[in-house]
Amino acid sequence: MVAFVLRRLGVLGVILFGSSFILYNVAAISGDPTADLRLSTDPNRDFLIAALTRELQLDVPPPLRYFLWLKGVLGIFVGNPNFGMGRDGSAVVDSLALAIPVTLRLVAAATIFAAVLGIMIGIVTALRQYSRFDYSMTFVAFLLFSLPVFWVAVLLKEYLAISFNNFLREPQIPIGWIIGIGLVSGLFWASVIGGTRRTFWLAYAAAFAISSSLVAIFGVTGWLLNPSLGPIVILALSIGIAFGVTQLSVGLINKAALRASLTMAGLSVVAFYPANWVFDNYPGALSIFLMVCVLITTAVFVGLAFSKVDRAPIVRTSIITAVLSASLVLVDKFMQTWKPYMETDAINYRPVPTVGQRNDLLDTSDYWISSLDIVTHLFLPTLALTLIGFAGYIRFARGTLLEVLNQDYIRTARAKGLSERTVIMRHAFRNTMIPIATILVADFAGVIGGAFITESVFAWSGMGTLALQGIRGQDLNLLMGVFFITATLAVLANFVADLLYSALDPRIRVGSGA
């Protein structure tokens, strides 16, 4: 295993060296950073050209200059990386340090949501092949996959930002919207549940009634201006989470796992008021992190207390239920912050922004208001990237699972009398994740590269913006700094994918010569 890892890292190092050498020389030869200055009529033109030539080492041939640049980059192994200076006189490493967190905040959430939602919906469409839901999701996937992200972003800014902000001035939901949302919701849930025609229409009627009633209540009570969940709603949702997670993880037949999950659901409600006291008196990321540690530790002990055999699946089920249920308490806290956030002078009842990373006019002394401001600025770009990204996951997960379900070992598992849940979750899903791991890891590596178009539309300054700045300004050091980060993550993603293959598929071995 050690030999395999070292061999793969050596190959990846050669690939990274070769690609960076080629790009550096091509970029250096194709552009002249002093071209604008040579056409200038500034009396200090010659001095400025000489200064820029000295700072960027333009008097050194590109192949040799590359090794001077590489020498500074290799300082990363001693904790002192040097990517050179940009044309604006600032250190490239400082520009990267500012851009990387912005890009991670912008794209990481969208990548996670796209992967989770796409895989989930793709699996459901495969299990309900040629059903109404399958045809509907196939149409939606192809539609979203074909749409340009800039067009989706502009539509979201128009309808979910400008129009929604106008709506919040007088949040009265028209009867047409109430009926329309109910019809769409009924169609979605009835298609997911499937079954006979009678079951379909019963599910449709129930989903329509519940959805339209909730929307009507939201409009009458002004819930959109002062939203909250409260302990009762959190308890009901947590119980539903406990049943759902248990069914997917080990099956409802496992009573020990169900009791552990329901216990954690109940504890999430018991901790509602203590958690809000901590949120109010000790706001901050550290308090949330410590509470998460206590939560996971409690879930482990609860899982062990209810299990006598097969403890690992029960503990896993307990932890997942605890995290999802506790997330509702955190969501409720953000909902409680919604009204005072909108009432600030900087927001003035227009809470959904169309550009920027944060509102500079907002008072950042309140942790929850400043955090909610970051979330609202993330909403539109994250939604745009998620809509475009998860369409591909739907099609890939659907096709892969259908291929796996036709394998001989799946028929053998069913012939042995295993439940359909066990066949799908323990056998089919695990093998479906093997090819999905390839695009999943590659997407996560691509996160740091930034979203060029999305950053431009929403005026974010991330890695994509830096790359465009380096290309347009013929800033070689800046361009190579962005390339080095993205290329390193790309080659490491392939390495991680190889390791994931061996973890997901016991048939794959990385021993001698593998």
Buried (B, 14 or more C-beta within 10 A) or exposed (E): EEEBEEEBEEEBEEBBEEBBBEBBBEBBEEBEBBEEBEEEEEEEBEEBBBEBBEBBBBEBEBEEBBEEBBEBBEEBEEEEBBBBBBBEEEBBBEBBEEBBEBBBBBBBBBBBBBBEBBBBBBBBBBBBEEBBBBBBBBEBBEEBBEBEBEEBBBEBBEEBBEEBBEBBEEEEBEEEBBBEBBBEBBBBBBBBBBEEEEEBEBBBEBBBEBBBEBBBEBBEEEBBBEBBBEBEEBBEBBBEBBBBBBBBBBBEEBEBBBBBBBBBBBBBBEBBEEBBEBBEEEBEEEBBEEBBEEBBEBBBEBBBBBBEEEBEBBBBBBBBBBBBBBBBBBBBBBBBBBEBBBEBEEBEEBBBBBEEBBBEEBEEEBBBBBBBBEEBBBBBBBBBBBBBBBBBBBBBBBBBBBBBBEEEEBEEBBEEEBEEBBBBBEBBBEBBBBBBBBBBBBBBBBBBBBBBBBBBBBEBBBBBBBBBBBBEBBBBBBBBBBBBBBBBBBBBBBBBBBBBBBEBBEEBEBEEEE
